[in-house]
Amino acid sequence: MHRLIVSLSFCAAIGCSTSGEPGDSARLQPASAENIYRQKCALCHGNDGAAGIAGATDLSKSTLSPEERVAVIAAGRGNMMPFRELLSTEEMVSVANYLDKLRTP
């Protein structure tokens, strides 16, 4: 029950929408990885991943694998809070994959 309340509060905060499919109006659609990143991560990591605020890792130079990124998102690291109670596994995986777009060559 607590997880449902947290999930619904999270969706309300980031603007999740319903699918619009007939008979499917109660199911919430997950927010896009970019929206989740901007709402939950950019404050410290910056929109480009390189801000480094409050000791945040420069994601544009990260060498972590997608699996390692999911683990960090779930459990947190250093000053970063864990997101396992706020994000679904699917959302954490999508954010971890989104981070590839922030890497610089």
N, C-alpha and C positions, 0 to 999 in steps of 0.2 A: 504494500500500500504506500509506504514511504517513497519507494522508487517511482511509483506512478505519479505521485504528487510532484516530486522533483522533476520528472520528465516533462510533465505538463507545464510546470512553471518555466522550465528551460525553453520549451517550445513557444510559450507565450512571449518570453523575453526576446527571442530571436525571430519571431514571426513565422513559425511553421504554418503551413496552410493545409487544407484538406484537398483531397485529390479531385473532387468534382465529379467522380464517377457515380452513376446512378447506384443507390444502395450502398455506397461506400463513404458516406459523408462523415462518419465518426472516426475513420482511420486517419491519423496524422502522417504527413509525409515528412521524412527527415530533411533538415536544412541542408543546403549544399555545403560541401567541404569548405569552399571559400568563405561562405557566410559564417560558418562555425569558427574558422580561423580568425576572421576579422573581429568577431564578437568575443572570443575567449583567449586568443593567443597574441593578436597584434599589439595589445597594450604593452607587452614587454618585448616581444620579438620584432615588432614593427611590421608594416604591410609588406615590406620586402624581405623580412626574416632577419635583417642585419642590425636591428636597433640595439640589442644587448642591454636593455633597461633592467635594473635590479638583478644583474648577473645572468640574464637570459642568454642562452647559447645562440651564436650566430648561425641560424639555420641555412643561410646561403652557402655556408662552408661545411655543413654537416656531412659526415661520411657514414652515418648510421643506416642500416638496412631498413626496409619498410617494417619488418617484424620488430626490430629494436625500437623504432619510432613509436609503434603502437604500445610497446611495453612502457616507454617513458610517458606517453600521453596518459596511459591508464594509471600508473603508479606515481607519477610526478618525479621530479629530480631537483635537488638543491632547493631553491626557493619556489619552484613550480609546484602547484597543488596537483593532486591526482584528479583525473577526470572520469574514472571508472564509474562513479555514481551519477555523473551528469550526462555522459554520452553513451550511446549504445556501442557495441562492438563494431557494427557497421559504420557508424559515424567516426569512431576513432580510426578505423582502417582508411576511410575516405580522406580524413585530414592527413594521416600519415602519407598517403599517396599524393595529396595536393602539395605537400612540402617539396616534392621534386621540382615543381614549377618555380620555386624560390632559389634553387641552387644556381650558382654562377659557375660558368666554365672555368 
